[in-house]
Amino acid sequence: MANNSATGGYLLPLQASPPLEDAELEAVFQGYIAGVSGLPSNLVRTRWPAAGAEPPAPDQTWCLMDIRSQAADAAPAVTHDPAGEGTDSLVRHESIEVLCSMIGPRALRHAAQLRDGSAVPQNREALQAQDMAVTGAGPIQARHEQVNQQWIRQYDISLRFARRVKRVYPVLNLLSAPVTTHAASVSSTDFVNYLAD
């Protein structure tokens, strides 16, 4: 059984998800990149593919993506909800950087479509459902590479996303607590003398 504020010890969120992390978060970005860049979803892959995955043919344009960084704001907001037995909600905002490497004969076209399409409000709707938004795109940078005596066209672009993260912890309502107060005796002359000073 997990700890709560009555048992003491470390507290874990009541649910492991949301927010999405790991493969689930990568899937959100893969869908976004495919939809906005115009690439088929099976050609947008994580930089760390499954074992045995074959690279696309040299005449195909495809994308490698990965989450490069997740930076959190300095101070999350923690609020208590007295409903039921009570919980604490932690809300913070993150900045996420995703590197997209477009590879193949139409790599620059798809990188530019991804950059420009990220500014279109309708393209952001799927992200908003996940409490996310695009906040910007870096420059498109050429990273051509020679493989087997053949030049491979590659263009990299970094996208920046903002995300609202909410985690709920089992911090119970305080129903009662023993309290003892001690008051020193004060005379009315002490009060008058204090005012006179």
N, C-alpha and C positions, 0 to 999 in steps of 0.2 A: 504494500500500500504506500502511496506517495505521501510525502510530508505535507503539512499545512501549517498555518501560523500557530495553531494550538499544540502541535506535536513538537515544534522546533525543528532544526536542521535545515538543509538546503531545500529551496523551493524550485520546482520545475513548472513550466507552463502547463495549464490544464489540457491543452491540445498541442501536439507536436507541430501541426500545421493548421491554419495559416500562421505565418507567411510561408510562401513557397520557397524552398531551398533546393540545392543540388540539381538532380536531373529534372525535377518538376519546374524549377526556375529556368533552366536551360531550354526546356520545351517551350516556355512562353516566348523567350527571345528567338528561338528558331522559327516559330510560327510568325512572329512579327517580321523578322528579316526576310523570310520567304515571301510573305504577303506584300511587303512594301518594295522590295527589290525586284520582284517579278520572277524570281527563281523558283523552280519546283521545290516543294518542301523536302523531298528526298535528296536534294542537292545542297541543302544547308545542313552542315554537320558540325559537331563539336570538334574542337582541336584534338581531343583524345578519343578517337573512334573505338568502337567495339573491336575485339580481336577478330582478325580475318576480314575486316571491311576492305573492299577494293576501292582504290581511288577512281573517280570518274575518268572517262576517256579523254584524251588530250583535246579533242574538238568540242568538249562540253565546258560550259562556264559553271562554276560552283563556288561555294563559300565555306570557309572554316571559321567558326566563331568560338569565343570563350569569354568567360567572365574574368576580367583582369583585376578588378578591385571593388570592394564594398566599403564605403566610408560612412560611419554613423555620425549624427549630430552630437554635440557635446553633452547635452543634458536631456534625457527623455522625460516626458511628463508621466507621472504615476498618480492615478486617481483611484479612490475607493468607491466601489459600487455596493451599497448596502442591501441590494435585492437578494432574497433568499438568505443563505448563510454568509454572503459577502465575498467579494473578490477585489483584487487590485488589478487595474489595467495599466500596462506600460505601453506608451505610444512614443515612437521616435521616427525620424526620417533618415533615409539612407540615400547616398549617391552611389550609383553602380556604373562602372565603366565596362563596356563590352567591345572587344576587338573583333572586327569582321575583316577577313582576308578573302577578297574576291579573286578567283583564279580561273584563267582560261581566256579564250579569244574575245569575249565580251565583258571582261572583268571591270573595266572602267565604266562602261554603260550602267552596269548593275550597281556599282558603288555610288555613282552619281544619283541614280534613281532612289537608292536607299536614303542618301543624304537629303534629297529634296522632298521625297515622299514623307519623311519624318516630320515635315512642317505642315502637312495637310491634316486638319482636325479630324476628319473621318478615320484616318489611318491610326489615330491614337485611341480610338474607342475601346479596342480589345485590351489595351494596357490599363485604361481607367477602371475596367472591371476588376483588375488585380491591384488597385490602389497605386498605380504607377503612371508615370508620364515621361516623355522624352524631353530632356532639357537642353540637348545640343549635340552637335557632331563635330569631330575634329577634321583636320584637312585630309584629303585623299592623298596617300603617299605611295609612289611606285616602289615595288619590292621585287622586281623581275629576277628570275633565277634560271640558271642553266642546269637542266637535268638530262642526262644521256645525250649530250651534244645538241640539245634542243632548248631554245629559250621559252620559258613559261611566263606568261604575263600574270602579274599579281599586283593588286592595289589594296592597300589596307586603309580602313577607316574606323575610328573609335566613336561609338555612340555613348552618350551619357543619359542615364535614366535617374529619376527620383522615385523613391518608393516610401510609402507609409507602412510602418511595421507596428502591429499591435499584438501583444502577448498578454494573456490573462493568467494571474497567479492566485492560488488558494489562500488569500489573506482574509480570515474570517472576521465577522463583526465582533466588536467588543461588547459583550452583553452585560457584564458587571465586573467590578474590580474592587478589592478592599482598599479603602482610602481612610487615612487618619490625618486629621489636621491639628496643628498645635498653634494656639494664639497666645501671644504674650499679653499680659494685662497692661492696659494703657489707661491712665487717669485723664480726666478732662483738663487738669492743669498742665499735663505734658503736651496736650494738643494746643492749648492756649500759648504756652511758652514757645512751641514750635512756630506758631503763626507770628509771634512777636519778633522772632529772630529774622 
